[in-house]
Amino acid sequence: MQKENAADAQSAPTTRLRHRKRQTDVNPGTGKPNGSHLLVNDRNKYKSFLIRAYSTVWMIGGFSVIVYMGHLYITAMVVVIQIFMARELFNLLRKTHEDRQLPGFRILNWHFFFTAMLFVYGRILSQRLANTVTPDKVLYRLVSGLIKYHMAICYSLYISGFVWFILTLKKKMYKYQFGQYAWTHMILIVVFTQSSFTVANIFEGIFWFLLPASLIVIDDIFAYIFGFFFGRTPLIKLSPKKTWEGFIGASVTTMISAFLLANIMGRFQWLTCPREDLSTGWLHCDPGPLFKPETYALPGWILKWVVPLQFPWEEISVLPVQWHSLCLGLFASIIAPFGGFFASGFKRAFKIKDFGDSIPGHGGITDRMDCQMVMAVFAYIYHQSFVVSQSLSVEKILEQVITSLTLEEQQALFMKLGQMLQERL
């Protein structure tokens, strides 16, 4: 028994040392003059710039292909990203020595994760799943039953995990186990719950996913470029390499990009149409007033400058959604970066440089998604509050009828509506 304890004691420092080698400790600012950590003063900045640019090109290329493939493939990408983010964060507080004494304890973390995934995505995609299987009566009845008892199923899975956790509590390990339990739930709230709004945006129309995500990428790239060449004034202590020059330059670029990208994306129906089922074909629909061009005459003071320059523009065509895009661009450039600052403070608290090393020059998946999560929540809330009509529509009423009533109840409703219409006529 003593030999086994000695072996564990020797293996624990080794495993922790490996973990620390994988995530480099950070103590910025120690022994350095003020401003020496800025990109303009970094001697290796061109090498890191090339590595970062190479990874960025590959990420943008792969992202573009997945977007082109459609809603389901984008949703699958988001799910994979969430799993990798959870894996990086689960490993952050993991202690190999303690885990060896708790066989199966890691499985419990993933049990809670996939239960949350079933609950959230079940609520988002239930109606679309019902629309997909409507022609088949057997599948429709099965899906209707799953939708009806969806909350009960998810709660049963969660409470089984809770009982599992209580039954596996081990003496002298209580603090570690309860710490991991709280850490798992924090991951579900901060990471999974926020990023699941992305899926809701996708099915409202790829436009409402692609534009906000693109604005975050543009803001991040140009903040790096402006800081790389012109950064002199530190912005915030949590992120020593962030500068006011990069922040302001990226904000202006993001606002302009938002207005122009909304015009380009808004002209493709397969980007603007909402997806009402889980099929994979391209969509065609009435684009709605937001995506129909409106003509605006240029003010007289602008025409005085335009005419001498021999530009033929006396009026411009603008999609109404472009005005909404300015709000998205403003949030992406001013508020969303605070998601990155939060992540920077988080990493400093744990004395690590990056959450992982899966993306050369960028760190881990979580390092790339910190601002995207904040942006996804804002895009969904903005769309539901200021874009979507708040009045009930025939489609929404039918959605409630299909998902909430049995086939017999739907038939009774149909007969009752028929009687009421006959009486009125």
TIFI-958574 format. One record per residue: x, y, z of N, C-alpha, C in turn. Coordinates in pm, whole numbers, plus 50000, padded with zeros to 5 digits. Each point is the difference from the previous one (the first is absolute). Example, Ala and Ser with C-alpha at 12.3 -4.5 7.8 and 13.67 -1.06 7.14 Angstrom:
<tibas>
> n_u,n_v,n_w,ca_u,ca_v,ca_w,c_u,c_v,c_w
> 51319,49431,50780,49911,50119,50000,50090,50120,50000
> 49965,50105,49928,50082,50119,50006,49923,50109,50073
</tibas>
This chain:
<tibas>
> n_u,n_v,n_w,ca_u,ca_v,ca_w,c_u,c_v,c_w
> 50084,49880,50000,49916,50120,50000,50087,50125,50000
> 50108,49998,50079,50091,50114,50005,50069,50020,49867
> 50033,49886,49932,50066,50010,49870,49908,50066,49899
> 49870,49964,50007,49904,50059,49906,49986,50150,50024
> 49994,50041,50128,49990,50143,50032,50124,50074,49955
> 50116,49936,50015,50125,50064,49956,50002,50017,49851
> 49950,49898,49928,49996,50008,49854,49907,50110,49955
> 49883,50012,50068,49906,50107,49965,50061,50137,50027
> 50070,50010,50113,50062,50128,50035,50106,50041,49899
> 50072,49899,49945,50102,50032,49900,49938,50033,49865
> 49889,49934,49966,49937,50023,49870,49925,50132,49996
> 49949,50046,50117,49921,50124,50001,50080,50121,49954
> 50124,50024,50054,50076,50115,49950,50031,49989,49851
> 50024,49875,49953,50032,49981,49858,49884,50041,49911
> 49877,49954,50037,49884,50032,49918,49969,50148,50005
> 50017,50062,50118,49974,50144,50010,50103,50079,49921
> 50126,49951,49999,50104,50067,49922,49967,49995,49853
> 49951,49884,49952,49960,49989,49860,49888,50096,49968
> 49904,50011,50093,49886,50090,49979,50048,50145,49990
> 50097,50036,50082,50050,50137,49998,50084,50028,49877
> 50067,49896,49949,50076,50018,49876,49907,50025,49883
> 49883,49936,50004,49904,50016,49890,49938,50139,50003
> 49982,50059,50117,49943,50133,50013,50101,50088,50071
> 50066,50084,49924,50112,50080,50049,49954,50098,50107
> 50071,50003,50111,49969,50097,50105,50027,50141,49951
> 49919,50093,50049,50011,50138,49956,50014,50089,50120
> 50091,50091,49993,50013,50105,50101,50044,50128,49931
> 49912,50058,49917,50039,50114,49919,50036,50119,50086
> 50093,50075,49949,50033,50127,50063,50109,49990,50105
> 50040,49881,50041,50100,49985,50103,50139,50031,49945
> 50063,50099,50056,50134,50034,49958,50009,50062,49862
> 49890,50048,49945,50002,50061,49867,49961,50145,50010
> 50062,50087,49922,49957,50138,49999,49862,50012,49938
> 49927,50106,50038,49865,50020,49951,49997,50012,49849
> 49915,49918,49935,49985,50005,49855,50087,49902,49925
> 50091,49930,50069,50090,49908,49929,49927,49877,49949
> 49878,49973,50052,49925,49882,49958,49912,50028,49881
> 49997,50125,49949,49916,50033,49885,50057,49933,49875
> 49910,49976,49902,50041,49931,49877,50105,50077,49922
> 49992,50135,50004,50097,50078,49922,50141,49983,50053
> 50013,49958,50126,50133,49981,50060,50043,49854,50006
> 49917,49911,49944,50030,49857,50004,50092,49963,49883
> 50115,49946,50031,50098,49966,49896,49954,49882,49915
> 49919,49912,50056,49953,49883,49927,49861,50019,49941
> 49958,50125,49987,49861,50023,49960,49973,49954,49857
> 50097,50009,49910,49975,49961,49861,49985,49849,49987
> 50076,49925,50078,49986,49855,49998,49863,49959,50053
> 49960,50058,50114,49869,49968,50057,49887,50049,49909
> 50025,50112,49930,49900,50053,49906,49975,49900,49887
> 50106,49942,49946,49985,49903,49890,49928,49874,50045
> 50036,49950,50120,49933,49881,50053,49852,50027,50022
> 49973,50115,50058,49860,50037,50028,49922,50019,49871
> 50062,50064,49900,49933,50023,49871,49972,49867,49930
> 50094,49908,50004,49982,49869,49937,49882,49926,50062
> 49994,50000,50133,49888,49933,50068,49868,50069,49969
> 50003,50133,49993,49878,50075,49973,49944,49968,49862
> 50088,49989,49901,49955,49968,49863,49933,49863,49998
> 50060,49903,50068,49940,49867,50004,49866,50000,50072
> 49991,50073,50110,49874,50005,50074,49890,50066,49919
> 50031,50112,49935,49900,50070,49919,49957,49914,49881
> 50097,49931,49937,49966,49913,49889,49908,49886,50040
> 50035,49932,50109,49915,49891,50048,49863,50049,50044
> 49997,50115,50066,49874,50059,50044,49911,50033,49881
> 50058,50054,49893,49924,50037,49881,49937,49877,49934
> 50076,49891,49994,49948,49877,49940,49881,49947,50080
> 50011,50000,50132,49892,49950,50085,49875,50089,49987
> 50019,50131,49995,49886,50091,49983,49931,49974,49867
> 50078,49975,49897,49944,49972,49867,49916,49873,50001
> 50035,49903,50086,49928,49873,50004,49864,50011,50067
> 49978,50100,50084,49867,50023,50052,49985,49988,50151
> 49873,50012,50043,49965,50014,50142,50047,49883,50085
> 49971,49877,49956,50033,49884,50083,50150,49985,50020
> 50078,50029,49897,50145,49988,50011,50057,50110,50090
> 49941,50118,49994,50045,50107,50090,49968,49962,50145
> 49881,49944,50021,49962,49956,50135,50095,49893,50051
> 50036,49905,49913,50095,49895,50039,50135,50061,50037
> 50043,50102,49925,50125,50069,50032,49994,50064,50137
> 49887,50065,50031,49985,50065,50131,50005,49896,50112
> 49936,49885,49981,50001,49895,50101,50142,49950,50023
> 50076,49978,49893,50139,49954,50013,50084,50104,50074
> 49981,50128,49967,50072,50107,50069,49967,50000,50148
> 49872,49983,50034,49961,49997,50141,50066,49884,50074
> 50007,49885,49936,50063,49884,50064,50148,50026,50025
> 50070,50059,49903,50142,50030,50019,50021,50106,50107
> 49912,50100,50004,50010,50102,50105,49981,49938,50138
> 49899,49914,50011,49976,49934,50129,50119,49914,50040
> 50059,49931,49903,50117,49916,50028,50116,50083,50053
> 50025,50116,49936,50110,50086,50045,49975,50050,50142
> 49876,50037,50030,49970,50054,50133,49992,49892,50106
> 49952,49882,49963,50002,49889,50096,50143,49966,50041
> 50092,50006,49903,50140,49966,50029,50072,50107,50080
> 49942,50120,50005,50069,50112,50066,50019,49975,50149
> 49899,49944,50065,50009,49974,50145,50017,49851,50032
> 50027,49924,49896,50012,49856,50022,50132,49966,50072
> 49992,49909,50095,50117,49951,50073,50006,49849,49983
> 50104,49956,49932,50010,49858,49965,50005,49911,50123
> 50071,50041,50102,50014,49918,50120,49864,49976,50065
> 49917,50106,50011,49868,49987,50060,49907,49917,49910
> 50012,50020,49868,49913,49927,49908,50024,49849,50005
> 50124,49961,50028,50030,49857,50009,49925,49935,50115
> 49972,50078,50103,49929,49946,50116,49848,50007,49980
> 49955,50060,49889,49857,50014,49973,49970,49946,49860
> 50005,49871,49982,49975,49943,49866,49858,50035,49951
> 49991,50044,49876,49870,50035,49942,49952,50139,50032
> 50079,50076,50078,49955,50134,50040,49993,50095,49881
> 50091,49986,49903,49999,50087,49881,49876,49975,49915
> 49954,49875,49998,49880,49968,49922,49880,50079,50052
> 49997,50025,50131,49890,50076,50059,49996,50142,49945
> 50117,50061,49981,50003,50135,49941,49935,50002,49862
> 50035,49902,49919,49944,49993,49865,49853,49961,50001
> 49959,49927,50103,49858,49968,50014,49918,50128,50016
> 50046,50090,50087,49931,50128,50019,50005,50084,49872
> 50113,49996,49932,50016,50079,49879,49900,49957,49892
> 49992,49869,49972,49911,49953,49895,49853,50008,50041
> 49973,49994,50130,49863,50023,50046,49958,50144,49971
> 50089,50095,50028,49970,50140,49969,49984,50020,49850
> 50082,49931,49921,49989,50011,49854,49865,49948,49951
> 49956,49887,50055,49871,49944,49962,49886,50094,50038
> 50010,50063,50116,49895,50090,50045,49991,50125,49912
> 50114,50066,49979,50000,50126,49926,49966,49978,49853
> 50068,49905,49935,49976,49978,49858,49862,49937,49976
> 49952,49924,50099,49866,49946,49987,49895,50109,49994
> 50018,50103,50079,49905,50113,49999,50013,50083,49873
> 50122,50013,49950,50021,50083,49881,49952,49929,49874
> 50026,49869,49990,49979,49928,49874,49876,49911,50000
> 49923,50000,50107,49888,49906,50009,49898,50023,49889
> 49960,50125,49978,49901,50026,49896,50054,49966,49861
> 50125,50029,49977,50059,49970,49869,50010,49849,49977
> 50025,49926,50107,50001,49855,49989,49860,49948,49969
> 49899,50057,50065,49862,49960,49973,49962,50031,49856
> 50043,50114,49949,49970,50035,49861,50068,49904,49902
> 50114,49946,50038,50075,49911,49911,49933,49864,49987
> 49943,49950,50110,49945,49864,49999,49849,49999,49985
> 49937,50114,49973,49854,50008,49990,49940,49899,49903
> 50057,49975,49880,49938,49905,49906,49990,49857,50052
> 50088,49960,50091,49999,49863,50053,49925,49999,50134
> 49886,49928,50005,49916,50002,50119,50069,49936,50120
> 50072,49890,49977,50067,49931,50111,50108,50088,50061
> 50086,50052,49913,50106,50089,50049,49942,50125,50064
> 49893,50051,49942,49939,50121,50055,49950,49977,50142
> 49935,49884,50023,49951,49969,50134,50116,49983,50099
> 50107,49935,49953,50118,49983,50085,50062,50134,50037
> 50019,50084,49898,50060,50132,50024,49910,50086,50087
> 49869,49994,49977,49906,50077,50082,50010,49958,50147
> 50011,49868,50022,50015,49952,50137,50129,50048,50065
> 50109,49996,49923,50128,50048,50053,49994,50148,50032
> 49934,50079,49913,49988,50144,50024,49916,50026,50125
> 49891,49924,50013,49910,50021,50115,50071,49970,50132
> 50081,49893,50002,50066,49960,50124,50148,50040,50003
> 50035,50095,49917,50139,50042,49988,50057,50048,50134
> 49927,50089,50068,50049,50054,50127,50012,49891,50106
> 49904,49907,50001,50005,49892,50098,50121,49910,49976
> 50028,49973,49872,50116,49916,49966,50130,50067,50044
> 50013,50130,49969,50122,50073,50036,50016,50011,50151
> 49890,50023,50069,50009,50010,50146,50039,49865,50060
> 49947,49893,49946,50036,49866,50049,50148,49973,49982
> 50053,50040,49884,50143,49981,49976,50083,50084,50097
> 49956,50124,50023,50077,50087,50090,49996,49946,50143
> 49881,49960,50047,49989,49955,50138,50073,49868,50021
> 50007,49919,49894,50079,49877,50011,50148,50033,50015
> 50047,50103,49928,50138,50044,50017,50024,50056,50139
> 49902,50071,50054,50012,50055,50135,50012,49888,50104
> 49915,49898,49987,50006,49886,50092,50132,49925,49983
> 50044,49987,49875,50128,49936,49970,50113,50074,50072
> 49997,50132,49996,50103,50080,50065,50000,49977,50151
> 49882,50000,50061,49991,49981,50145,50052,49863,50040
> 49964,49898,49923,50041,49863,50034,50149,49977,49983
> 50067,50081,49918,50144,49982,49977,50087,50089,50088
> 49937,50077,50091,50081,50083,50091,50092,49912,50084
> 50124,50042,50008,50102,49918,50065,50068,50081,50109
> 50024,49939,50113,50063,50068,50112,50136,50055,49962
> 50030,50119,50050,50124,50074,49973,50005,50055,49856
> 49894,49978,49921,49995,50052,49864,49883,50095,49981
> 49928,50032,50107,49879,50080,49989,50026,50136,49934
> 50104,50067,50044,50028,50134,49949,50026,49997,49849
> 50079,49904,49955,50030,49988,49857,49874,49966,49921
> 49919,49907,50053,49881,49957,49928,49897,50112,49989
> 49976,50072,50109,49905,50110,49994,50053,50116,49916
> 50132,50019,50001,50059,50102,49912,49979,49967,49853
> 50018,49872,49965,49978,49957,49863,49852,50009,49962
> 49912,49970,50094,49855,50009,49975,49961,50145,49967
> 50050,50095,50081,49971,50141,49975,50065,50048,49871
> 50121,49954,49972,50071,50038,49878,49925,49951,49876
> 49946,49880,50006,49923,49946,49887,49877,50086,49972
> 49930,50040,50104,49880,50081,49979,50035,50141,49952
> 50114,50051,50044,50041,50130,49949,50031,49994,49851
> 50061,49890,49956,50028,49981,49858,49870,49995,49921
> 49901,49931,50053,49871,49990,49932,49934,50137,49987
> 50012,50083,50103,49935,50131,49997,50078,50098,49912
> 50129,50010,50023,50080,50102,49931,50027,49962,49855
> 50025,49874,49974,50039,49958,49865,49882,49947,49922
> 49941,49892,50048,49900,49931,49920,49873,50083,49981
> 49948,50057,50108,49875,50074,49990,50014,50119,49905
> 50112,50071,50011,50019,50116,49913,50017,49960,49854
> 50086,49902,49975,50027,49962,49862,49882,49929,49935
> 49907,49945,50079,49882,49937,49940,49909,50103,49932
> 50012,50127,50038,49926,50105,49929,50042,50005,49854
> 50121,49955,49972,50048,49999,49862,49911,49911,49913
> 49960,49885,50053,49915,49909,49922,49864,50062,49975
> 49947,50069,50100,49872,50069,49981,50012,50104,49889
> 50112,50071,49995,50022,50099,49893,50008,49934,49863
> 50063,49883,49993,50017,49931,49872,49865,49971,49936
> 49906,49949,50079,49871,49961,49944,49907,50119,49980
> 50034,50116,50053,49927,50122,49966,50043,50052,49864
> 50105,49944,49947,50060,50042,49873,50150,50006,50018
> 50072,49938,49908,50147,49997,50013,50057,50142,50011
> 49932,50096,49941,50042,50140,50007,50024,50043,50143
> 49909,49961,50092,50008,50046,50139,50106,49925,50079
> 50055,49896,49943,50117,49934,50057,50129,50049,49935
> 49998,50009,49867,50122,50029,49926,50047,50143,50018
> 49908,50096,49996,50041,50140,50014,50062,50028,50136
> 49936,49967,50113,50065,50026,50130,50133,49928,50015
> 50007,49872,49954,50125,49926,50012,50110,50065,49916
> 49964,50045,49880,50098,50065,49912,50051,50131,50060
> 49911,50074,50065,50040,50128,50060,50101,49979,50112
> 49982,49894,50078,50097,49970,50106,50135,49966,49940
> 50000,49921,49893,50125,49963,49933,50068,50124,49943
> 49923,50086,49935,50056,50123,49941,50058,50089,50109
> 49926,50017,50109,50048,50085,50110,50128,49944,50059
> 50007,49870,50016,50119,49937,50058,50121,50015,49908
> 49977,49979,49869,50111,50009,49904,50054,50142,49993
> 49911,50098,49989,50047,50138,49983,50051,50060,50130
> 49952,49953,50114,50059,50042,50127,50145,49953,50007
> 50023,49878,49951,50137,49946,49998,50087,50077,49901
> 49945,50030,49882,50079,50069,49896,50033,50143,50043
> 49900,50075,50046,50025,50138,50044,50093,50003,50120
> 49981,49905,50093,50091,49994,50114,50140,49957,49959
> 50009,49915,49898,50128,49949,49951,50086,50114,49944
> 49938,50088,49923,50075,50106,49931,50000,50135,50074
> 49890,50030,50072,49988,50135,50056,49982,50002,50151
> 49986,49882,50063,49967,49997,50142,50109,50059,50089
> 49966,50103,50075,50094,50064,50093,49940,50017,50140
> 49866,50012,50007,49936,50033,50127,49927,49878,50055
> 50042,49945,50114,49932,49881,50056,49854,50030,50029
> 49916,49902,49974,49855,50017,50018,49953,49955,50137
> 50038,49878,50039,49953,49943,50126,50106,49906,50055
> 50019,50001,50130,50107,49920,50060,49976,49850,49986
> 49873,49959,49993,49970,49857,49987,50056,49942,49872
> 50005,50082,49892,50056,49956,49872,50111,50097,49961
> 50123,49972,50040,50110,50095,49981,50025,50038,49855
> 49970,49911,49904,50028,50029,49859,49888,50078,49932
> 49888,50021,50069,49891,50080,49943,50033,50148,50013
> 49977,50074,49891,50031,50143,50000,49878,50080,49956
> 50002,50129,50036,49892,50090,49958,50001,50017,49849
> 50117,50002,49939,50007,50013,49854,49933,49880,49931
> 50028,49881,50051,49937,49881,49944,49850,49998,50024
> 49959,50041,50119,49859,50000,50036,49920,50097,49913
> 50050,50122,49984,49929,50102,49921,50001,49964,49852
> 50117,49959,49949,50009,49963,49859,49908,49885,49966
> 49994,49900,50088,49912,49885,49977,49854,50040,50008
> 49967,50092,50090,49860,50042,50014,49950,50068,49873
> 50080,50091,49945,49960,50069,49877,49986,49899,49885
> 50098,49912,49987,49997,49900,49893,49880,49907,50014
> 49968,49961,50122,49887,49908,50024,49868,50066,49965
> 49983,50127,50033,49875,50071,49969,49980,50010,49848
> 50106,50035,49929,49991,50009,49854,49970,49862,49941
> 50070,49899,50050,49981,49864,49949,49858,49951,50027
> 49945,50034,50116,49863,49957,50033,49901,50054,49898
> 50012,50127,49966,49907,50063,49905,50012,49938,49862
> 50123,49973,49956,50021,49945,49866,49966,49852,49993
> 50040,49923,50101,49972,49856,50000,49850,49972,50006
> 49926,50081,50076,49856,49979,50009,49934,50016,49863
> 50052,50092,49919,49945,50020,49865,50031,49880,49911
> 50120,49946,50014,50040,49886,49916,49925,49873,50042
> 50003,49969,50130,49935,49878,50048,49849,50006,49986
> 49944,50118,50016,49855,50014,49995,49939,49976,49864
> 50079,49985,49897,49949,49979,49864,49994,49851,49963
> 50038,49912,50092,49996,49856,49975,49889,49937,50085
> 49899,49943,49934,49887,49945,50074,50041,49882,50087
> 50095,49919,49956,50040,49884,50079,50068,50041,50131
> 50040,50128,50010,50055,50052,50125,49893,50065,50087
> 49898,50057,49939,49902,50079,50075,49876,49920,50040
> 49968,49891,49929,49878,49925,50030,50016,49920,50130
> 49900,50002,50088,50006,49913,50118,49975,49855,49962
> 50059,49909,50074,49983,49857,49974,49894,49945,50095
> 49891,49946,49945,49889,49951,50080,50004,49849,50021
> 50097,49931,49940,50014,49856,50020,50148,49966,50008
> 50031,49870,49997,50140,49956,50011,50051,49941,49870
> 49945,50045,49888,50050,49956,49870,50126,50078,49965
> 50066,49962,49890,50129,50061,49966,49997,50080,49870
> 49886,50007,49932,49995,50072,49873,50009,50150,50017
> 50031,50068,49891,50005,50146,50001,49859,50056,50009
> 49987,50116,50058,49869,50059,50026,49967,50110,49901
> 49870,50013,49972,49949,50111,49920,49875,50051,50070
> 49995,50131,50024,49887,50056,50074,49985,50147,49965
> 49890,50057,50046,49982,50144,49989,50098,50066,50097
> 50093,50080,49952,50104,50054,50089,49946,50091,50109
> 49881,50054,49983,49944,50088,50101,50053,50142,49984
> 49936,50095,50066,50037,50142,49981,50143,50033,50041
> 50055,49926,50096,50136,50031,50045,50104,49980,49890
> 49971,49910,49906,50099,49965,49898,49958,50046,49861
> 49909,50096,49994,49959,50060,49872,50060,50140,49991
> 50076,50028,49894,50071,50129,49990,49905,50120,50005
> 50044,50103,50068,49931,50128,50003,50095,50107,49948
> 49946,50094,49924,50082,50103,49937,49996,50128,50083
> 50117,50058,50023,50012,50124,50076,50074,50103,49915
> 49942,50120,49990,50066,50109,49928,50110,50059,50087
> 50114,50026,49938,50112,50058,50074,49971,50145,50037
> 50036,50045,50119,49980,50139,50040,50076,50096,49908
> 49951,50122,49995,50059,50099,49910,50146,50028,50029
> 50039,50004,50129,50139,50032,50032,50095,49891,49954
> 49950,49874,49990,50083,49893,49947,50010,50009,49849
> 49888,50037,49933,49999,50012,49855,50099,50106,49952
> 50022,50105,50080,50095,50104,49962,50141,49944,49986
> 50029,49896,50081,50132,49937,49992,50003,49890,49894
> 49886,49934,49978,49995,49886,49909,50005,50044,49854
> 49922,50105,49963,49989,50042,49860,50134,50044,49942
> 50078,50085,50067,50131,50038,49942,50094,49881,49978
> 49981,49894,50081,50086,49882,49985,49947,49904,49893
> 49889,50039,49936,49942,49926,49889,49953,49860,50040
> 49949,49987,50123,49936,49877,50041,49854,50004,49958
> 49947,49891,49946,49863,50002,49950,49895,49979,50108
> 50037,50007,50127,49907,49967,50108,49926,50125,50047
> 49870,49999,49985,49916,50102,50060,49909,49936,50105
> 49993,49867,49996,49926,49925,50099,50067,49865,50020
> 49975,49943,50115,50062,49871,50033,49892,49900,50040
> 50030,49870,49979,49908,49893,50036,50053,49931,50126
> 49916,49995,50102,50040,49945,50129,49896,49898,50045
> 50046,49887,50052,49908,49904,50062,49970,50047,50144
> 49874,49999,50041,49969,50042,50138,50080,49925,50106
> 50037,49874,49971,50074,49924,50099,50139,50059,50024
> 50048,50084,49908,50131,50061,50018,50003,50094,50119
> 49886,50063,50029,49995,50088,50118,50010,49916,50128
> 49939,49881,49999,50014,49910,50114,50144,49950,50013
> 50065,49983,49886,50137,49949,50002,50095,50097,50072
> 49967,50129,49995,50084,50098,50070,49997,49976,50151
> 49884,49962,50052,49990,49968,50143,50083,49876,50034
> 49993,49900,49910,50082,49880,50021,50149,50034,49993
> 50037,50086,49905,50140,50039,49987,50048,50079,50120
> 49913,50086,50053,50038,50079,50118,50024,49909,50120
> 49913,49902,50019,50017,49907,50112,50125,49914,49979
> 50021,49953,49876,50115,49914,49972,50132,50071,50024
> 50003,50131,49980,50127,50074,50011,50021,50062,50138
> 49891,50027,50074,50014,50069,50129,49980,49907,50119
> 49896,49917,49996,49964,49918,50116,50056,49858,49991
> 49987,49936,49884,50044,49860,49987,50146,49978,50040
> 50094,50095,49972,50138,49978,50045,50014,49978,50150
> 49901,50043,50078,50009,49977,50144,49987,49851,50033
> 49941,49922,49908,50004,49855,50017,50143,49950,49996
> 50081,50060,49912,50142,49965,49994,50075,50046,50125
> 49964,50118,50051,50064,50049,50122,49965,49911,50119
> 49874,49953,50002,49959,49908,50106,50083,49873,49993
> 50018,49947,49879,50080,49878,49983,50145,50024,50040
> 50052,50121,49968,50139,50033,50039,50015,50001,50152
> 49905,50063,50068,50004,50001,50146,49987,49859,50057
> 49918,49920,49936,49981,49861,50043,50131,49923,49989
> 50069,50017,49886,50128,49930,49980,50106,50049,50097
> 49999,50128,50031,50096,50052,50098,49974,49941,50139
> 49871,49981,50031,49968,49943,50130,50058,49860,50014
> 50006,49925,49889,50053,49864,50003,50145,49993,49951
> 50059,50117,49968,50140,50010,49960,50031,49914,49878
> 49917,50013,49898,50023,49930,49874,49998,50101,49887
> 50068,49966,49892,50004,50090,49885,49878,49981,49911
> 49964,49875,49971,49886,49968,49915,49921,49886,50062
> 49874,49985,49956,49918,49890,50047,50042,49867,49939
> 50070,50006,49888,50046,49879,49933,50100,50036,49893
> 50036,49904,49916,50098,50024,49895,49955,49937,49868
> 49869,49988,49981,49948,49931,49881,50009,50085,49874
> 50010,50134,50013,50008,50089,49883,50133,50075,50006
> 50096,49969,49913,50131,50067,50004,49986,50152,49988
> 50064,50071,50092,49998,50146,49999,49879,50061,50067
> 49900,49919,50032,49877,50052,50060,49972,49941,50138
> 50055,49884,50029,49971,49933,50126,49899,49889,49980
> 49902,49994,50091,49898,49897,49993,49871,50051,49937
> 49902,49909,49990,49870,50038,49945,49935,50108,50086
> 50011,49986,50131,49939,50097,50091,50059,50139,49981
> 50129,50008,49967,50063,50130,49977,49938,50072,49881
> 49951,49926,49902,49940,50059,49880,49851,50027,50016
> 49937,49939,50098,49855,50007,50012,49953,50090,50114
> 50092,50063,50072,49958,50078,50116,49907,50116,49960
> 50038,50075,49897,49916,50112,49955,49879,49951,49921
> 50015,49888,49930,49889,49947,49920,49880,49965,50087
> 50025,49948,50119,49889,49963,50088,49920,50122,50043
> 50071,50106,50037,49932,50124,50040,49920,50056,49883
> 50059,49995,49882,49935,50054,49880,49877,49919,49962
> 50005,49869,50015,49887,49915,49963,49878,50030,50085
> 50021,50021,50129,49888,50033,50089,49939,50134,49960
> 50085,50099,49975,49949,50132,49962,49924,49994,49868
> 50054,49927,49902,49934,49991,49869,49862,49937,50013
> 49987,49897,50084,49871,49935,50017,49900,50094,50069
> 50044,50065,50108,49911,50091,50074,49961,50118,49912
> 50095,50054,49926,49970,50114,49912,49900,49958,49892
> 50021,49883,49940,49911,49952,49895,49858,49979,50052
> 49988,49939,50119,49869,49973,50057,49931,50127,50049
> 50078,50100,50043,49943,50121,50057,49968,50108,49897
> 50085,50015,49899,49987,50114,49910,49976,49963,49854
> 50012,49872,49966,49984,49959,49860,49874,49917,49980
> 49983,49896,50082,49885,49911,49985,49874,50071,50048
> 49892,49985,49927,49872,50056,50041,49952,49932,50127
> 49954,50079,50096,49957,49945,50128,49857,49948,49998
> 49925,50032,49895,49861,49954,49991,49996,49853,49961
> 49893,49931,50041,49985,49859,49966,49974,49985,49851
> 50058,49897,49943,49979,49971,49859,49936,49862,49986
> 49947,49971,49882,49939,49870,49975,50103,49890,50023
> 50125,50024,49955,50103,49899,50014,50028,49968,50147
> 50005,50104,50085,50028,49977,50142,49886,49925,50068
> 49876,50035,49963,49886,49930,50060,50000,49854,49958
> 50025,49973,49872,50005,49862,49952,50113,49922,50067
> 50110,50068,50024,50112,49935,50068,49960,49952,50138
> 49927,50086,50073,49953,49962,50133,49899,49885,49993
> 49912,50005,49900,49899,49895,49984,50066,49866,49973
> 50097,49999,49910,50065,49875,49960,50081,49940,50113
> 50070,50084,50074,50090,49949,50104,49929,49972,50132
> 49888,50067,50028,49937,49991,50132,49876,49911,50003
> 49937,49976,49886,49876,49924,49997,50020,49865,49934
> 49924,49902,50048,50002,49868,49936,49923,50007,49868
> 50008,49891,49923,49930,49997,49872,49849,50012,50020
> 49947,49933,50103,49856,50010,50027,49962,50142,50040
> 50082,50064,50081,49972,50138,50041,50008,50095,49881
> 50093,49975,49910,50009,50083,49879,49876,49983,49914
> 49948,49877,49988,49878,49978,49924,49881,50071,50064
> 49991,49994,50133,49892,50069,50071,50009,50151,49978
> 50124,50053,50004,50019,50143,49975,49957,50037,49859
> 50033,49914,49903,49962,50025,49862,49848,50005,49985
> 49930,49906,50062,49854,49998,49993,49940,50122,50068
> 50055,50038,50115,49948,50117,50073,50020,50127,49920
> 50117,50016,49938,50025,50118,49917,49904,50004,49882
> 49973,49881,49940,49907,49995,49889,49860,50046,50040
> 49954,49956,50119,49870,50042,50048,49994,50151,50025
> 50105,50054,50060,50003,50143,50030,50000,50084,49872
> 50074,49955,49898,50003,50074,49875,49864,49993,49929
> 49933,49885,50006,49867,49988,49938,49900,50093,50067
> 50006,50009,50133,49908,50089,50073,50023,50145,49962
> 50126,50041,49987,50030,50138,49964,49957,50032,49857
> 50016,49903,49911,49961,50022,49860,49848,49997,49983
</tibas>
